[in-house]
Amino acid sequence: VRAPLAAALLASLATFVQLLIVIGVVDTEVLQRLWPPVAAGSVVLVGIATFVYRGASQPGENTPSAGGDTGTAPASRPFALRPALILAAVLTLALLVGRWGADVLGANGTVLAAFAAGLADAHAGSVAAASLAANGAISVDTALLAVAAALGSNLIVKT
């Protein structure tokens, strides 16, 4: 169980890397304030994954025989249109809801919308908040709080 758990933890590292890249494209001011805590979180995540993996079984234990079925599913296409369209729809919806939340409820509405979007995808609420900060609809501080809300709700779902 430890090796797959360590791999899942490292897969979560991709969320941090993608987040920094996307935020950097949208708003560099948010990126400048966001990268130190994300880098620190990445270091902690790698440390925990290393600690978990070190307790994993040694190679050769419980491995399938050379001629046996490994139980792996056949590989699918690396790029599929449907997931890309779903992600685009989630990002668009998060941006619209975030803007609506900012108009109706102010900064708290944006944070709430980012939290809700984070339940589906951590990037959606984060990108929406950074876009609103880039347009001047919300402050950078509010955008950072919204990014934290999106990441936090996504962590809840992953847990």
DSSP file with accessible surface (Angstrom, degrees, kcal/mol):
  #  RESIDUE AA STRUCTURE BP1 BP2  ACC     N-H-->O    O-->H-N    N-H-->O    O-->H-N    TCO  KAPPA ALPHA  PHI   PSI    X-CA   Y-CA   Z-CA
    1    1 A V     >        0   0  157      0, 0.0     4,-1.8     0, 0.0     5,-0.2   0.000 360.0 360.0 360.0 -29.8    0.0    0.0    0.0
    2    2 A R  H  >  +     0   0  118      1,-0.2     4,-2.6     2,-0.2     5,-0.2   0.890 360.0  52.4 -68.4 -40.7    2.9    2.4    0.7
    3    3 A A  H  > S+     0   0   40      2,-0.2     4,-2.3     1,-0.2    -1,-0.2   0.947 112.2  44.3 -64.3 -46.9    4.4    2.5   -2.8
    4    4 A P  H  > S+     0   0   88      0, 0.0     4,-2.5     0, 0.0    -1,-0.2   0.891 113.2  53.0 -64.2 -34.2    1.1    3.4   -4.5
    5    5 A L  H  X S+     0   0   85     -4,-1.8     4,-2.4     2,-0.2    -2,-0.2   0.930 108.9  48.7 -65.1 -42.6    0.4    6.0   -1.8
    6    6 A A  H  X S+     0   0    4     -4,-2.6     4,-2.3     1,-0.2    -1,-0.2   0.911 111.2  50.7 -62.7 -39.5    3.8    7.6   -2.3
    7    7 A A  H  X S+     0   0   59     -4,-2.3     4,-2.2     2,-0.2    -2,-0.2   0.903 109.1  50.8 -65.2 -39.9    3.1    7.6   -6.1
    8    8 A A  H  X S+     0   0   54     -4,-2.5     4,-1.5     2,-0.2    -2,-0.2   0.902 109.2  51.5 -64.6 -38.7   -0.3    9.3   -5.4
    9    9 A L  H  X S+     0   0   39     -4,-2.4     4,-0.7     1,-0.2    -2,-0.2   0.926 110.9  47.4 -63.4 -43.1    1.4   11.9   -3.3
   10   10 A L  H >X S+     0   0   82     -4,-2.3     3,-0.7     1,-0.2     4,-0.6   0.844 105.9  58.6 -68.9 -30.7    3.9   12.6   -6.0
   11   11 A A  H >X S+     0   0   64     -4,-2.2     3,-1.0     1,-0.3     4,-0.6   0.858  99.3  59.0 -64.9 -31.8    1.1   12.8   -8.6
   12   12 A S  H >X S+     0   0   33     -4,-1.5     4,-1.1     1,-0.3     3,-0.7   0.759  91.1  70.4 -67.0 -22.4   -0.4   15.6   -6.4
   13   13 A L  H <X S+     0   0   40     -3,-0.7     4,-2.1    -4,-0.7    -1,-0.3   0.852  88.1  63.8 -61.5 -31.7    2.9   17.4   -7.0
   14   14 A A  H <X S+     0   0   44     -3,-1.0     4,-3.0    -4,-0.6     5,-0.3   0.853  94.9  59.8 -61.2 -33.4    1.7   17.9  -10.6
   15   15 A T  H <X S+     0   0   19     -3,-0.7     4,-2.3    -4,-0.6    -1,-0.2   0.931 106.7  46.3 -60.1 -43.6   -1.2   20.0   -9.3
   16   16 A F  H  X S+     0   0   46     -4,-1.1     4,-2.2    -3,-0.2    -2,-0.2   0.924 114.0  47.2 -65.3 -45.1    1.3   22.4   -7.7
   17   17 A V  H  X S+     0   0   74     -4,-2.1     4,-2.1     1,-0.2    -2,-0.2   0.946 114.6  45.9 -63.8 -47.9    3.5   22.6  -10.8
   18   18 A Q  H  X S+     0   0   99     -4,-3.0     4,-2.8     1,-0.2     5,-0.3   0.893 110.0  55.9 -61.6 -39.4    0.5   23.1  -13.2
   19   19 A L  H  X S+     0   0    0     -4,-2.3     4,-2.8    -5,-0.3     5,-0.3   0.938 108.2  46.8 -59.1 -47.1   -0.9   25.7  -10.8
   20   20 A L  H  X S+     0   0   43     -4,-2.2     4,-2.2     2,-0.2    -1,-0.2   0.905 113.5  48.8 -63.5 -40.7    2.2   27.8  -10.9
   21   21 A I  H  X S+     0   0  108     -4,-2.1     4,-1.6     2,-0.2    -2,-0.2   0.952 115.0  43.0 -64.3 -48.2    2.5   27.6  -14.7
   22   22 A V  H  X S+     0   0   52     -4,-2.8     4,-1.9     1,-0.2    -2,-0.2   0.921 114.8  49.0 -67.4 -43.5   -1.2   28.5  -15.3
   23   23 A I  H  X S+     0   0    0     -4,-2.8     4,-3.2    -5,-0.3     8,-0.3   0.898 107.9  56.4 -62.9 -38.1   -1.2   31.3  -12.7
   24   24 A G  H  < S+     0   0   19     -4,-2.2    -1,-0.2    -5,-0.3    -2,-0.2   0.860 108.0  47.5 -62.0 -34.7    2.1   32.7  -14.3
   25   25 A V  H  < S+     0   0  122     -4,-1.6    -1,-0.2    -3,-0.2    -2,-0.2   0.892 118.7  40.7 -71.7 -36.0    0.4   32.9  -17.6
   26   26 A V  H  < S-     0   0   43     -4,-1.9     2,-0.3     1,-0.2    -2,-0.2   0.929 133.2  -3.0 -81.7 -49.2   -2.7   34.7  -16.1
   27   27 A D     X  -     0   0   19     -4,-3.2     4,-1.8    -5,-0.2    -1,-0.2  -0.846  49.4-166.4-153.2 111.0   -1.2   37.1  -13.6
   28   28 A T  H  > S+     0   0   91     -2,-0.3     4,-2.5     1,-0.2     5,-0.1   0.798  90.7  60.5 -71.1 -27.5    2.5   37.4  -12.7
   29   29 A E  H  > S+     0   0  106      2,-0.2     4,-1.3     1,-0.2    -1,-0.2   0.919 107.2  45.3 -66.3 -40.6    1.8   39.5   -9.6
   30   30 A V  H  > S+     0   0    0      1,-0.2     4,-1.7     2,-0.2     3,-0.3   0.924 112.1  53.4 -65.8 -40.5   -0.2   36.6   -8.1
   31   31 A L  H  X S+     0   0   45     -4,-1.8     4,-2.6    -8,-0.3    -2,-0.2   0.908 103.4  56.1 -60.5 -42.5    2.5   34.2   -9.1
   32   32 A Q  H  < S+     0   0  129     -4,-2.5    -1,-0.2     1,-0.2    -2,-0.2   0.861 115.3  37.7 -59.6 -35.5    5.2   36.3   -7.4
   33   33 A R  H  < S+     0   0  121     -4,-1.3    -1,-0.2    -3,-0.3    -2,-0.2   0.681 119.0  49.8 -87.6 -19.1    3.3   36.0   -4.1
   34   34 A L  H  X S+     0   0   13     -4,-1.7     4,-1.9    -3,-0.1     5,-0.2   0.820  92.3  70.6 -91.4 -32.2    2.2   32.4   -4.6
   35   35 A W  H  X S+     0   0  142     -4,-2.6     4,-3.0     1,-0.2     5,-0.3   0.847  90.7  58.1 -65.0 -36.0    5.3   30.6   -5.6
   36   36 A P  H  > S+     0   0   60      0, 0.0     4,-2.4     0, 0.0    -1,-0.2   0.966 111.9  39.9 -60.9 -47.3    7.1   30.6   -2.2
   37   37 A P  H  > S+     0   0   79      0, 0.0     4,-2.6     0, 0.0    -2,-0.2   0.889 117.0  50.5 -68.7 -32.0    4.3   28.8   -0.3
   38   38 A V  H  X S+     0   0    7     -4,-1.9     4,-2.3     2,-0.2    -3,-0.2   0.914 110.6  49.2 -69.5 -38.8    3.7   26.4   -3.2
   39   39 A A  H  X S+     0   0   38     -4,-3.0     4,-2.2    -5,-0.2    -1,-0.2   0.924 111.9  48.9 -64.2 -41.6    7.4   25.6   -3.4
   40   40 A A  H  X S+     0   0   57     -4,-2.4     4,-2.3    -5,-0.3    -2,-0.2   0.921 111.1  50.0 -63.7 -42.7    7.5   25.0    0.4
   41   41 A G  H  X S+     0   0   26     -4,-2.6     4,-2.7     1,-0.2    -1,-0.2   0.877 108.8  53.0 -62.1 -37.1    4.4   22.8    0.0
   42   42 A S  H  X S+     0   0   21     -4,-2.3     4,-2.7     2,-0.2    -1,-0.2   0.908 108.0  49.8 -65.3 -41.6    6.1   20.9   -2.8
   43   43 A V  H  X S+     0   0  108     -4,-2.2     4,-2.5     2,-0.2    -2,-0.2   0.930 112.7  47.1 -62.6 -45.0    9.2   20.2   -0.6
   44   44 A V  H  X S+     0   0   88     -4,-2.3     4,-2.7     2,-0.2     5,-0.2   0.930 111.7  51.2 -62.2 -43.2    7.0   18.9    2.2
   45   45 A L  H  X S+     0   0   24     -4,-2.7     4,-2.6     1,-0.2    -2,-0.2   0.926 111.2  46.9 -61.9 -44.5    5.0   16.8   -0.2
   46   46 A V  H  X S+     0   0   57     -4,-2.7     4,-2.5     2,-0.2    -1,-0.2   0.909 112.1  51.9 -64.7 -40.2    8.1   15.2   -1.7
   47   47 A G  H  X S+     0   0   41     -4,-2.5     4,-2.4    -5,-0.2    -2,-0.2   0.926 111.6  45.3 -61.8 -44.2    9.5   14.6    1.9
   48   48 A I  H  X S+     0   0   83     -4,-2.7     4,-2.8     2,-0.2     5,-0.2   0.920 112.4  51.3 -66.4 -42.0    6.3   12.9    3.0
   49   49 A A  H  X S+     0   0    3     -4,-2.6     4,-2.7    -5,-0.2    -2,-0.2   0.909 111.1  48.9 -61.7 -39.8    6.2   10.8   -0.2
   50   50 A T  H  X S+     0   0   74     -4,-2.5     4,-2.3     2,-0.2    -2,-0.2   0.929 111.7  48.8 -64.3 -44.7    9.8    9.8    0.4
   51   51 A F  H  X S+     0   0  155     -4,-2.4     4,-0.7     2,-0.2    -2,-0.2   0.922 114.2  45.8 -61.0 -44.4    9.1    8.8    4.0
   52   52 A V  H >< S+     0   0   18     -4,-2.8     3,-0.9     1,-0.2    -2,-0.2   0.925 113.0  50.1 -65.5 -43.6    6.1    6.8    3.0
   53   53 A Y  H >< S+     0   0  138     -4,-2.7     3,-2.5     1,-0.2    -2,-0.2   0.871  99.1  64.9 -66.5 -35.3    7.9    5.1    0.1
   54   54 A R  H 3< S+     0   0  199     -4,-2.3    -1,-0.2     1,-0.3    -2,-0.2   0.787 100.4  53.4 -60.2 -25.0   10.9    4.1    2.3
   55   55 A G  T << S+     0   0   42     -3,-0.9    -1,-0.3    -4,-0.7    -2,-0.2   0.447  87.7 113.2 -88.2   1.9    8.5    1.9    4.3
   56   56 A A  S <  S-     0   0   11     -3,-2.5    -3,-0.0    -4,-0.1    -4,-0.0  -0.267  80.1 -86.0 -72.1 160.1    7.3    0.1    1.1
   57   57 A S        -     0   0   70      1,-0.1    -1,-0.1     4,-0.1     3,-0.1  -0.269  49.7-102.6 -64.8 151.6    8.1   -3.6    0.5
   58   58 A Q    >   -     0   0  120      1,-0.1     3,-1.8    -3,-0.1    -1,-0.1  -0.361  46.9 -84.3 -72.9 153.2   11.4   -4.4   -1.1
   59   59 A P  T 3  S+     0   0  119      0, 0.0    -1,-0.1     0, 0.0     3,-0.1  -0.293 116.1  36.4 -57.0 140.1   11.5   -5.3   -4.8
   60   60 A G  T >  S+     0   0   58      1,-0.3     3,-0.6    -3,-0.1     2,-0.5   0.139  88.4 112.8 101.9 -20.9   10.8   -9.0   -5.4
   61   61 A E  T <  S-     0   0  102     -3,-1.8    -1,-0.3     1,-0.2    -4,-0.1  -0.754  92.4  -9.1 -87.1 131.1    8.2   -9.2   -2.7
   62   62 A N  T 3  S+     0   0  159     -2,-0.5    -1,-0.2     1,-0.2    -5,-0.0   0.812  93.3 148.1  56.2  32.8    4.7   -9.9   -3.8
   63   63 A T    <   -     0   0   88     -3,-0.6    -1,-0.2     1,-0.1     3,-0.1  -0.780  51.0-108.1 -96.0 145.8    5.5   -9.3   -7.5
   64   64 A P        -     0   0   79      0, 0.0     6,-0.1     0, 0.0    -1,-0.1  -0.307  39.6 -97.1 -68.9 155.7    3.7  -11.2  -10.2
   65   65 A S    >   -     0   0   86      4,-0.1     3,-0.8     1,-0.1     0, 0.0  -0.265  35.4-106.9 -68.9 161.4    5.4  -14.0  -12.0
   66   66 A A  T 3  S+     0   0  116      1,-0.3    -1,-0.1    -3,-0.1     4,-0.1   0.849 120.2  37.4 -61.0 -34.7    6.9  -13.3  -15.4
   67   67 A G  T 3  S+     0   0   81      2,-0.1    -1,-0.3     3,-0.0     3,-0.1   0.536 100.1 101.8 -95.2  -4.1    4.2  -15.2  -17.3
   68   68 A G  S <  S-     0   0   31     -3,-0.8     2,-0.4     1,-0.1     3,-0.0  -0.238  83.2 -92.3 -81.5 164.9    1.3  -14.1  -15.0
   69   69 A D        -     0   0  142      1,-0.1    -1,-0.1     2,-0.1    -4,-0.1  -0.613  26.8-157.8 -75.5 129.4   -1.3  -11.5  -15.5
   70   70 A T        -     0   0   87     -2,-0.4    -1,-0.1     2,-0.1     3,-0.1   0.606  30.7-127.9 -84.3 -12.8   -0.3   -8.2  -14.1
   71   71 A G        +     0   0   62      1,-0.3     2,-0.2    -3,-0.0    -2,-0.1   0.597  57.8 145.7  79.3   8.3   -3.9   -7.0  -13.8
   72   72 A T        -     0   0  106      1,-0.1    -1,-0.3     3,-0.0    -2,-0.1  -0.567  47.9-123.1 -82.9 146.6   -3.1   -3.8  -15.7
   73   73 A A        -     0   0   83     -2,-0.2     3,-0.1     1,-0.1    -1,-0.1  -0.507  37.6 -90.5 -81.6 153.1   -5.7   -2.2  -17.9
   74   74 A P        -     0   0  124      0, 0.0    -1,-0.1     0, 0.0     2,-0.1  -0.339  51.9 -98.8 -62.7 146.5   -4.8   -1.6  -21.6
   75   75 A A        -     0   0  104     -3,-0.1     2,-0.2     1,-0.1    -3,-0.0  -0.374  37.3-149.1 -68.1 143.4   -3.4    1.9  -22.2
   76   76 A S        -     0   0  109      1,-0.1    -1,-0.1    -3,-0.1     4,-0.0  -0.575  37.0 -70.0-103.8 175.1   -5.7    4.5  -23.5
   77   77 A R        -     0   0  178     -2,-0.2    -1,-0.1     1,-0.1     3,-0.1  -0.382  37.6-138.4 -65.0 138.4   -5.0    7.5  -25.7
   78   78 A P  S    S+     0   0  116      0, 0.0     2,-0.5     0, 0.0    -1,-0.1   0.803  92.4  43.8 -70.7 -25.8   -2.9   10.1  -23.9
   79   79 A F  S    S+     0   0  183      4,-0.0     2,-0.4     5,-0.0    -2,-0.0  -0.968  70.5 174.2-123.6 117.1   -4.9   13.0  -25.4
   80   80 A A     >  -     0   0   37     -2,-0.5     4,-1.2     1,-0.1    -4,-0.0  -0.957  28.8-142.1-123.7 142.7   -8.7   12.7  -25.4
   81   81 A L  H  > S+     0   0  123     -2,-0.4     4,-2.6     1,-0.2     5,-0.2   0.910  94.1  59.5 -71.1 -41.5  -11.1   15.3  -26.5
   82   82 A R  H  > S+     0   0  192      1,-0.2     4,-2.5     2,-0.2     5,-0.2   0.931 106.1  44.9 -60.4 -50.6  -13.8   14.7  -24.0
   83   83 A P  H  > S+     0   0   80      0, 0.0     4,-2.5     0, 0.0    -1,-0.2   0.892 113.4  52.7 -61.0 -35.5  -11.7   15.3  -20.8
   84   84 A A  H  X S+     0   0   58     -4,-1.2     4,-2.3     2,-0.2    -2,-0.2   0.915 110.7  46.5 -65.2 -41.1  -10.3   18.4  -22.4
   85   85 A L  H  X S+     0   0  104     -4,-2.6     4,-2.4     2,-0.2    -1,-0.2   0.890 111.5  51.6 -67.9 -38.2  -13.7   19.8  -23.1
   86   86 A I  H  X S+     0   0   88     -4,-2.5     4,-2.6    -5,-0.2    -2,-0.2   0.936 110.7  48.3 -64.0 -43.6  -14.9   19.0  -19.6
   87   87 A L  H  X S+     0   0   80     -4,-2.5     4,-2.7     1,-0.2     5,-0.2   0.924 111.2  50.5 -62.8 -42.1  -11.9   20.8  -18.1
   88   88 A A  H  X S+     0   0   48     -4,-2.3     4,-2.5     1,-0.2    -1,-0.2   0.908 111.3  48.9 -62.1 -40.0  -12.6   23.8  -20.4
   89   89 A A  H  X S+     0   0   58     -4,-2.4     4,-2.8     2,-0.2    -2,-0.2   0.917 111.4  48.7 -66.4 -41.6  -16.2   23.8  -19.3
   90   90 A V  H  X S+     0   0   40     -4,-2.6     4,-2.7     2,-0.2    -2,-0.2   0.927 112.8  48.2 -64.2 -43.0  -15.3   23.6  -15.6
   91   91 A L  H  X S+     0   0   52     -4,-2.7     4,-2.2     2,-0.2    -2,-0.2   0.924 113.4  47.2 -63.3 -42.8  -12.8   26.5  -16.0
   92   92 A T  H  X S+     0   0   83     -4,-2.5     4,-2.5    -5,-0.2    -2,-0.2   0.932 113.3  47.9 -64.7 -45.3  -15.3   28.6  -17.8
   93   93 A L  H  X S+     0   0  107     -4,-2.8     4,-3.0     1,-0.2     5,-0.3   0.914 110.8  51.8 -62.5 -41.8  -18.0   28.0  -15.3
   94   94 A A  H  X S+     0   0   10     -4,-2.7     4,-2.7    -5,-0.2    -1,-0.2   0.903 110.1  49.2 -62.5 -40.1  -15.6   28.7  -12.4
   95   95 A L  H  X S+     0   0   66     -4,-2.2     4,-2.4     2,-0.2    -2,-0.2   0.934 113.5  45.9 -65.0 -44.0  -14.6   32.0  -14.0
   96   96 A L  H  X S+     0   0  112     -4,-2.5     4,-2.5     2,-0.2    -2,-0.2   0.928 115.8  45.0 -65.1 -44.9  -18.3   33.0  -14.6
   97   97 A V  H  X S+     0   0   58     -4,-3.0     4,-3.2     2,-0.2    -2,-0.2   0.899 112.6  52.4 -67.1 -38.8  -19.3   32.0  -11.0
   98   98 A G  H  X S+     0   0    3     -4,-2.7     4,-2.3    -5,-0.3    -2,-0.2   0.918 111.3  46.1 -62.3 -42.5  -16.3   33.7   -9.6
   99   99 A R  H  X S+     0   0  106     -4,-2.4     4,-2.3     2,-0.2    -2,-0.2   0.919 113.9  48.6 -65.5 -43.6  -17.1   36.9  -11.4
  100  100 A W  H  X S+     0   0  155     -4,-2.5     4,-2.8     2,-0.2     5,-0.3   0.928 111.2  50.6 -61.8 -43.8  -20.7   36.7  -10.3
  101  101 A G  H  X S+     0   0    2     -4,-3.2     4,-2.4     1,-0.2     5,-0.5   0.893 110.1  49.8 -61.6 -38.9  -19.6   36.0   -6.7
  102  102 A A  H  X S+     0   0   15     -4,-2.3     4,-0.8     7,-0.3    -1,-0.2   0.899 114.1  45.5 -67.1 -38.6  -17.4   39.0   -6.8
  103  103 A D  H  < S+     0   0  104     -4,-2.3    -2,-0.2    -5,-0.2    -1,-0.2   0.909 124.5  31.2 -69.6 -42.9  -20.2   41.2   -8.2
  104  104 A V  H  < S+     0   0   82     -4,-2.8    -3,-0.2    -5,-0.2    -2,-0.2   0.924 137.1  18.0 -85.0 -47.2  -22.9   40.0   -5.8
  105  105 A L  H >< S-     0   0   98     -4,-2.4     3,-0.6    -5,-0.3     4,-0.4   0.345  95.3-136.4-110.7   1.9  -21.0   39.1   -2.6
  106  106 A G  T >X  -     0   0   31     -4,-0.8     4,-1.3    -5,-0.5     3,-0.6  -0.377  67.3 -18.6  76.6-151.5  -17.7   41.0   -3.1
  107  107 A A  H 3> S+     0   0   42      1,-0.3     4,-2.0     2,-0.2    -1,-0.2   0.867 136.3  58.5 -61.9 -36.6  -14.4   39.4   -2.2
  108  108 A N  H <> S+     0   0  129     -3,-0.6     4,-2.5     1,-0.2    -1,-0.3   0.857 101.6  56.3 -63.5 -32.7  -16.0   36.7   -0.1
  109  109 A G  H <> S+     0   0    2     -3,-0.6     4,-2.5    -8,-0.4    -7,-0.3   0.884 105.9  50.0 -65.5 -37.8  -18.1   35.6   -3.0
  110  110 A T  H  X S+     0   0    2     -4,-1.3     4,-2.5    -9,-0.3    -2,-0.2   0.921 111.4  48.1 -65.9 -42.9  -15.0   35.0   -5.1
  111  111 A V  H  X S+     0   0   27     -4,-2.0     4,-2.4     2,-0.2    -2,-0.2   0.925 112.9  48.7 -64.2 -42.3  -13.4   32.9   -2.3
  112  112 A L  H  X S+     0   0  109     -4,-2.5     4,-2.4     2,-0.2    -2,-0.2   0.917 111.6  49.1 -64.0 -42.1  -16.6   30.9   -1.9
  113  113 A A  H  X S+     0   0   12     -4,-2.5     4,-2.6     2,-0.2    -1,-0.2   0.901 110.7  50.5 -65.0 -38.7  -16.8   30.3   -5.7
  114  114 A A  H  X S+     0   0    5     -4,-2.5     4,-2.3     2,-0.2    11,-0.3   0.906 109.1  52.0 -66.0 -39.3  -13.1   29.2   -5.8
  115  115 A F  H  X S+     0   0   81     -4,-2.4     4,-0.8     2,-0.2    -2,-0.2   0.940 111.8  46.2 -60.2 -46.5  -13.8   26.8   -2.9
  116  116 A A  H >< S+     0   0   55     -4,-2.4     3,-0.9     1,-0.2     4,-0.5   0.914 112.8  49.2 -64.5 -41.7  -16.7   25.3   -4.8
  117  117 A A  H >X S+     0   0   14     -4,-2.6     4,-2.6     1,-0.2     3,-1.5   0.871 102.5  63.3 -66.4 -33.6  -14.8   25.1   -8.0
  118  118 A G  H 3< S+     0   0    0     -4,-2.3    -1,-0.2     1,-0.3    -2,-0.2   0.743  88.0  70.3 -64.0 -21.3  -11.9   23.4   -6.2
  119  119 A L  T << S+     0   0   81     -3,-0.9    -1,-0.3    -4,-0.8    -2,-0.2   0.829 113.5  28.0 -63.9 -29.1  -14.2   20.5   -5.4
  120  120 A A  T <4 S-     0   0   74     -3,-1.5     2,-0.3    -4,-0.5    -2,-0.2   0.826 141.2  -4.6 -96.3 -42.3  -14.0   19.6   -9.0
  121  121 A D     X  -     0   0   31     -4,-2.6     4,-1.0     1,-0.1     3,-0.4  -0.928  51.4-144.9-158.7 127.6  -10.6   20.9  -10.0
  122  122 A A  H  > S+     0   0    1     -2,-0.3     4,-1.1     1,-0.2    -4,-0.1   0.814 101.4  54.9 -65.2 -30.2   -8.0   22.9   -8.1
  123  123 A H  H  > S+     0   0   22      2,-0.2     4,-3.1     1,-0.2     5,-0.3   0.827  96.3  64.8 -74.0 -31.9   -7.0   24.9  -11.1
  124  124 A A  H  > S+     0   0    0     -3,-0.4     4,-2.2    -7,-0.2     5,-0.2   0.954 108.0  36.9 -60.9 -54.6  -10.4   26.1  -12.1
  125  125 A G  H  X S+     0   0    1     -4,-1.0     4,-2.3   -11,-0.3    -1,-0.2   0.870 117.9  53.0 -66.2 -35.1  -11.0   28.3   -9.0
  126  126 A S  H  X S+     0   0    0     -4,-1.1     4,-2.5     2,-0.2    -2,-0.2   0.930 110.8  44.8 -66.6 -45.4   -7.4   29.4   -8.9
  127  127 A V  H  X S+     0   0   27     -4,-3.1     4,-2.7     2,-0.2     5,-0.2   0.911 112.5  52.6 -66.1 -40.0   -7.3   30.5  -12.6
  128  128 A A  H  X S+     0   0    6     -4,-2.2     4,-2.3    -5,-0.3    -2,-0.2   0.939 111.3  46.5 -61.0 -44.9  -10.6   32.3  -12.1
  129  129 A A  H  X S+     0   0    2     -4,-2.3     4,-2.2     1,-0.2    -2,-0.2   0.923 113.0  48.5 -64.9 -43.5   -9.3   34.2   -9.1
  130  130 A A  H  X S+     0   0    0     -4,-2.5     4,-2.5     2,-0.2    -1,-0.2   0.893 110.9  51.8 -64.7 -37.3   -6.0   35.1  -10.8
  131  131 A S  H  X S+     0   0   25     -4,-2.7     4,-1.8     2,-0.2    -1,-0.2   0.914 109.9  48.7 -64.2 -42.1   -8.0   36.3  -13.9
  132  132 A L  H  <>S+     0   0    4     -4,-2.3     5,-2.1     1,-0.2     6,-1.0   0.883 112.0  49.2 -66.4 -36.2  -10.2   38.5  -11.7
  133  133 A A  H ><5S+     0   0   12     -4,-2.2     3,-1.0     1,-0.2    -2,-0.2   0.902 108.8  52.9 -68.1 -39.3   -7.1   39.9  -10.0
  134  134 A A  H 3<5S+     0   0   49     -4,-2.5    -2,-0.2     1,-0.3    -1,-0.2   0.858 110.7  47.6 -63.9 -33.8   -5.4   40.6  -13.4
  135  135 A N  T 3<5S-     0   0  130     -4,-1.8    -1,-0.3    -5,-0.2    -2,-0.2   0.490 115.8-116.0 -83.9  -7.0   -8.5   42.5  -14.5
  136  136 A G  T < 5S+     0   0   62     -3,-1.0    -3,-0.2    -4,-0.4    -2,-0.1   0.552  81.8 122.4  84.0   8.8   -8.6   44.5  -11.2
  137  137 A A  S   <S+     0   0   40     -5,-2.1     2,-0.3    -6,-0.2    -4,-0.2   0.815  82.0  15.2 -72.6 -30.8  -12.0   43.0  -10.1
  138  138 A I  S    S-     0   0   19     -6,-1.0    -2,-0.2    -9,-0.1    -1,-0.1  -0.922  89.1 -99.9-136.0 164.5  -10.4   41.7   -6.9
  139  139 A S     >  -     0   0   59     -2,-0.3     4,-2.2     1,-0.1     5,-0.1  -0.377  31.4-113.3 -80.1 164.3   -7.2   42.4   -5.0
  140  140 A V  H  > S+     0   0   17      1,-0.2     4,-2.6     2,-0.2     5,-0.2   0.890 118.6  56.5 -63.5 -37.9   -4.2   40.1   -5.2
  141  141 A D  H  > S+     0   0   95      1,-0.2     4,-2.1     2,-0.2    -1,-0.2   0.915 107.8  47.1 -61.1 -41.9   -4.7   39.2   -1.5
  142  142 A T  H  > S+     0   0   23      2,-0.2     4,-2.5     1,-0.2    -1,-0.2   0.903 110.4  53.0 -66.3 -39.3   -8.2   38.1   -2.3
  143  143 A A  H  X S+     0   0    0     -4,-2.2     4,-2.5     2,-0.2    -2,-0.2   0.916 108.9  49.4 -61.7 -42.5   -7.0   36.1   -5.2
  144  144 A L  H  X S+     0   0   32     -4,-2.6     4,-2.3     2,-0.2    -1,-0.2   0.905 110.8  49.7 -64.8 -38.7   -4.4   34.3   -3.0
  145  145 A L  H  X S+     0   0  102     -4,-2.1     4,-2.3     1,-0.2    -2,-0.2   0.907 110.8  50.3 -65.2 -38.6   -7.1   33.5   -0.5
  146  146 A A  H  X S+     0   0    0     -4,-2.5     4,-2.6     2,-0.2    -2,-0.2   0.895 108.5  51.9 -67.1 -38.7   -9.3   32.1   -3.3
  147  147 A V  H  X S+     0   0    1     -4,-2.5     4,-2.8     2,-0.2     5,-0.2   0.930 110.0  49.6 -61.9 -43.6   -6.4   30.0   -4.5
  148  148 A A  H  X S+     0   0   56     -4,-2.3     4,-2.6     1,-0.2    -2,-0.2   0.906 110.6  50.3 -62.5 -38.9   -5.9   28.6   -1.0
  149  149 A A  H  X S+     0   0   19     -4,-2.3     4,-2.6     2,-0.2     5,-0.2   0.916 111.3  48.2 -65.3 -42.2   -9.7   27.9   -0.8
  150  150 A A  H  X S+     0   0    0     -4,-2.6     4,-2.1     2,-0.2    -2,-0.2   0.929 114.8  44.7 -64.5 -45.7   -9.6   26.0   -4.2
  151  151 A L  H  X S+     0   0   37     -4,-2.8     4,-2.2     2,-0.2    -2,-0.2   0.902 113.5  51.8 -64.5 -39.7   -6.5   24.0   -3.1
  152  152 A G  H  X S+     0   0   31     -4,-2.6     4,-2.0    -5,-0.2    -2,-0.2   0.924 110.8  45.3 -65.2 -44.1   -8.0   23.3    0.3
  153  153 A S  H  X S+     0   0    0     -4,-2.6     4,-2.0     1,-0.2    -1,-0.2   0.888 112.3  52.5 -68.6 -34.2  -11.4   22.0   -1.1
  154  154 A N  H  X S+     0   0   17     -4,-2.1     4,-2.6    -5,-0.2    -1,-0.2   0.890 106.9  53.3 -67.4 -34.3   -9.5   19.9   -3.6
  155  155 A L  H  X S+     0   0  109     -4,-2.2     4,-2.6     2,-0.2    -2,-0.2   0.904 106.0  53.5 -63.9 -40.2   -7.5   18.4   -0.8
  156  156 A I  H  < S+     0   0  110     -4,-2.0    -2,-0.2     2,-0.2    -1,-0.2   0.930 110.2  47.0 -60.0 -44.6  -10.7   17.5    1.0
  157  157 A V  H  < S+     0   0   83     -4,-2.0    -2,-0.2     1,-0.2    -1,-0.2   0.927 112.8  48.8 -64.7 -42.6  -11.9   15.7   -2.1
  158  158 A K  H  <        0   0  101     -4,-2.6    -1,-0.2     1,-0.2    -2,-0.2   0.867 360.0 360.0 -65.6 -35.9   -8.6   13.9   -2.6
  159  159 A T     <        0   0  142     -4,-2.6    -1,-0.2    -5,-0.2    -2,-0.2   0.922 360.0 360.0 -67.1 360.0   -8.6   12.8    1.0
